Amino acid sequence: MTENTEEIYDVIIIGGGPAGATAAIYAARSNLKVGILDKGLTTGALGTTNKIANYPGFDGEIVGAELLQIMRKQAISYGAEFINDKAIGTDLSSKTKMVFGNLGVYSARSIIVASGSMGRSNLIKGEEKLLGRGVSYCAVCDAAFFKGKDVAVIGKSDEAVEEALYLTRFAKTVHFFAPSNQIKVGEEELEELRETENVVMHTGVIKEIYGQDKVEGVRYLDRENGSGDQSVSVEGVFVYLQGAKPITDFLQGQLEIRDEGCIKVDRENQTSTPGVYAVGDVTCTYVKQAIIAAGDGAIAAVAAEKWLRGKTKVAVDWA
């Protein structure tokens, strides 16, 4: 994965789950220049699924992250580029559209939004109040502010682990809180986290981020030792939790959204803005399955290729 680029893509795909990865396969195979902004294998629904038993073409069971890895390798084999970054804003008003990430700005002629529906609606007590005053969602952006200080990281995805490891270069101590002891990353990354000298591992649920004008600490329920509520003094809290809400905040109101919070699309998965498409769970599909998301990705990629080349009719390709 690369971190940044100044090139103009034909298509930027926001999200690397089954919808985004399939869109990348189809778009790249059409000789389009494709970039996929992705936060990691286990930040989406498929990547956190332990067992898939009904995906066509697989005889038996497969771990969700393994299936997703196969899709990504296929996309890369056709020339798609995965970019390890998170979309935090967009400008969809110009002919050349822009996606703003934590690590840079990405320009493209068309956009496919595949950000999923694992956004959070239930915040931790004190999170909103102390946002920007010690609470952060981006270690790369804010780690330097906590040099020599104690911080907490909350989450269990590979994004949370990567961000925690990044923070260890700056913070005095990184307290890593996972809601359960099943951190969804590779054994090598998990071992690195556990063996890093200034990391303290906790198994517990954060109940509150407290402080007056800035973060002073966190209160959590200690599940591992059964010792009830505990507290840890920290000056920064980095939150990487997941929920069940369509992730559309980075669009900043530029696309039409349905009452339930989903992006509105037509039969080709095009949004209210020409050249911008949305696929998968972010459109609140009736059946939330990887195969449905993958189908959405294929439709949007074919439609985007048609739109970019000025075609009025989709060309059929059964190969």
N, C-alpha and C positions, 0 to 999 in steps of 0.2 A: 504493500500500500504506500502511496505517496502522500505527502502532506499538503502540497500547494501547487498551483500552476497559474501562469498568466496567459495561457492559450485560450482561444475561443472554441468551445465545443459545439458540435451540432446539437447534441442532447446532453443535458445534465439531469441525472436521476437522483432524487433526494430519498435515500433509503435503500438498503441493500438486502431486504428480505426477499421472499419468493416472487413478489410482484416486481420489485425493482431489479432483481437479478435476471428474471425472464425478459423484462423489457430491455435490459442491457444485451442479452444474447441476441434478440431479434434486431435491435438497432445496430449493434456492431456488425452483425452478419450482413446487414444492408450497406456496409462500408461507410457508416456514419461514425464520426468521432464522438465517443461516448465517455463521459465521466460519471462516476457514481459516488456521491457523498454518503459515507457510511460510518457509523460509530462503533461497529463491532458485531461479531457473530451472535452474541447472546443478549443483544439489546432489543430484539423484536420477538414476536410471538413464536415463530418457528424455531428460532435459535434457543428458546428456553423450554421447548417441548422435549421430554425425555424419550418418547416413543411414537413413531409414525408407522402405521401398519396398513394404510390404505392408499398410499401414493402410487399411481400407475407406473409400472416398469420395475418395481422393487418387489422381489419375492421374499416376503417375511418382513421383519421390523427393521427400522433404521432410526437412529437418533436424529432429532430435528437439525441440530447444528451440523451433522455430517451431510445430510441432504442439502442443506444450504451451501456448504462448502463445495459440493459437487457442482451446483448451479453456478457458483462464482467462478470456479475454475473454467467452466465451459465459456462463460462470458469473457474471461481474460484471454482464453485461447483465440477468440475472435477479435481481440484488440481493445476490449473495454478496459478502462482504467479505474480502479477503486481508489478513492481518496479518503484517507482517515481523518474526517472532520465532521462537524455538526453544523447544520444549517440554523442560523439564528435570525436571518432576515432575508428578504427578497425585494427586487425591483423588477416588476413584470410589465412595466408601462412602455418600455422602449422596444425597438426591433431586436436589439441585442439585449437579452434579459440577464439579470445578475442574481447570484445567490451569495449571500454574505455568510461566511463561516467563522469559526473561532480562529482559524489559521490563515484566512485569506478571502479574497473575492473571486468568484468563478463566473465566467461569462459564457453564455450559450444562446443559440438561435431558438431553441425550444427547451421546455422543462417537463419532466414527468415527476409528479409528486407521489412518492410511495412510502410516506412516513409512518404508516400504521396507526394503530389505535391503542397504544400503551401509555398514553399521556396520563397525568395524574390530576384528579379533581379534589382529592382529600389531602390537604397539606398537613405537615407536622405542626403542632402547636408552636407558635413563635417563628415559624419559617418565613411567613410573608412579612411580618413586622420587622424582622432583622435581615431581610434580603438587601444586599448591598452594604450591610454593616457587619459582615462576618459570614453571612450565608451566601454561597455561590454555587453555580452549576457548571463551572469551568475552571479546572485546575491550571490549564495552560494559560488562561487569561489572568488569573489572580494569585498564583502560587507565590510570586515574588513579594506580595504584600505580607506574607506570613513567614518570612525568613526567621529562623530561630524560635518560632512559636509552636505551640501545640495545636493540632487541628484534628477534626474528625471527618471521615469519609463514610457515607451511608449508601449501601447497595450490595448487590451480589453478581452483577454482570461483568463481562470483560472490560467494559468501559470504566466501571468503578475501580477495578483492579489496576488498569493502566493509569488512570488519573491518580490513584493512591501512590503508585510507584513514582510517578512524576513529582508528586508533592514531597517525597522523601528526600529529594535533592535540596529542598528549601527548608522544610519544617524541622523543628527539633524532634517532635514525636507525631506520628500519624496513627490515630486510633481508628481502626477499620471495623465498622459495625455491619454485620450481615444479619438479616432477619432470621436466617436459619444457617445451619452448618453446611448447606449445599451451595457453595459458590460456583456459579456456572461458567468456569473457565478451564483451560487446559491445565493439566497437572504441573507442567513446567512453570507456567505463570503463577499458579497458586503457591508452588514451592518457593519461588522467588519472593513473593509477598511475605510468606511466613518467615523466611530466613533473613529478610532485611532487618538490620539491627534496630532501626528507629520506628518499627511498626509494632503496634500492639493490637492483637486480634480480639474481637468481642463477638459473641453470639447473643443478639438481643434486639428488641424492638425499641426504637427511639420514640419516646412519648412526648418530649418537649425539648425545644432549643430555647434556652433562657438567657436573659440579659436585659439591661435597661436600654442604653443607647447603642450597645454593640453586643456581640455574642460573648457570653461568659462561660457557657458550658452546655452540656446535654444531659437529660435524664432518660434512663432507659430501663426496660424490664430485662433482667438477666435470666435468660432461659436456660443457659448451659449449666449454671451452678444452682439454679433454683433459689437464688438469694433475694428475689424480689427487686424492688426499684433501687437503682444505683445512679450515681452521677459522676461525670468526668468534666474537669475544667479544661476548656479549649477556647481559643480565640477565633477559630474559623471552622465552618461546617460546610462540606461539599456533598451535595445530595444527588444521588443517581438511582432513584427508585422508579418503579414502573407502575402503571395503572391500566385503565380500560377506556380512556377517552381519546377520540381522534386528535392527532397531533397536527395542529394547524396554526399555532401561534406565530411561527416564523413568517407566515404569509401576510401578516399585518393588515388583514381585512381586504386584500386585493382580489380575492376570489369569492364567488357566491357560495355561501354555506347554508346547508339545510338546517331546519329547526333543531335537529338532534346533534348538530355540531359537525356533520360530515360535509365533504366537498361535493357540490352538485356537478354531475357530469352527464354527457349525452351518450348515445349508443357506441361512439368511438372512444369513450372515456375522455373526451375533451371538456375542459372546464368553461367557465364564462369568459375566459380570455383566450383568444385564438393562439395556438401553438403551445398552450400549457395544458397538460393532461394530469389526471389523478387516477391512481389504481390501488386495488387491494382494500384493506380494512379501513383506510382513511375515507373511503366513500361509503362506508357502512353497508357492505354487501350483505345480502340476505343470509347467505351461508358462509360463515367464516372458516374457510378451509384453504390450505396451501395451494391446492389445485385450482381453486377459484381465483385466488390472487395471481397465480402464474398466468392464467388465462387473460386476466385483466391486463397484465404486463405486456403480453403478446399483442393484444388488440391495440393498446396505446402506442407501442413501438411502430407497428405497421401504419397506424394513422399519422404518427409524427413524421415518419419517412415520406408518406404521401404529401403531407402539408409542406414539408421542407423543400420537396422537389417540385412543388406546384402542380401536383396531380389532382385530378378530380375524382378518380376512381381507384380503389385499392386493387393492386395487382395480386392475383392468387398465386401462392407459392406453396406447394405441398412437400417440397424437399426438406 
